[in-house]
């Protein structure tokens, strides 16, 4: 198994959850890793914003 995860923040900037995606190793494509990470960050940014955190990009994500 291969897993990639990103943080989800509450309105105070505290990590309260993680958002992840898992793959069977034989299905994971290393060349697509940055796309997977970007997809997760977009979703986590949206979730964080819905909880009142609007500085997700501050952490370099």
Secondary structure as UniProt FT lines:
FT   STRAND          2..9
FT   TURN            11..12
FT   STRAND          15..23
FT   HELIX           25..27
FT   HELIX           30..32
FT   HELIX           33..50
FT   TURN            51..52
FT   HELIX           56..59
//
